[in-house]
């Protein structure tokens, strides 16, 4: 099988896409594209065995029906620079291979993340793990940024002092804050990349990691435009209903029953009821 070359992917190789205030992500290398998915699914050799329309239909069928192995044939290698707290969320996706810069071998750079003022919010009242959607006022944001920057400067000054004293780098680094930037090479196949994107593009995900996911989605689109469009249609934009929720929809669509009555008949109460209403209203998985 000839090496797959995707012209739109070649155009962005090694292009640095800025993310947040000092971060970036770039596509270092890729293997395969939409053609590779089709070839793997058909276990065929060479391209052009079917029309583009048929190939696109096959890709949509595979993704819609969760035939995942052909998507694993496409591989991406990213070089990313992100704050440590983003990296710690990112690394929860254990279906990739990565190599991160080591503070045992290298002196860490004086680079820390400071959020934009409009991204500084109080704790959400209804989301235990996230921030409110409303930013604080300018005065509070300025004070918060000042405190964050002062803490970062103090921590790095102490780190530098320990390094200059000859202390081992692996010990000098231990008080550095989560806002420090780190870098890694991250390699993942398309199936698992789509899983990462489905979770990290969700509005419930922390803004900072969503910013990276949004760029990676565009990179995936350059490498596999048909597969990425199928992902947006059948994964990112899709909503899953429980058995009782589906029963409600059947009663409404097939039998013309009022929604409130169908929900009551299915014994959806409290949070279960609200969860279904939210799905219907927002089109998001909650």
Helices and strands as residue ranges (DSSP letters): H 7-10, E 17-19, E 23-31, H 34-42, H 52-64, G 69-73, E 75-83, H 84-90, E 97-100, G 117-119, E 121-123, E 131-135, H 138-164, H 169-172, G 173-175, E 181-189, H 190-200, H 207-223, H 225-231, I 232-236, H 243-255, H 259-265, H 270-282
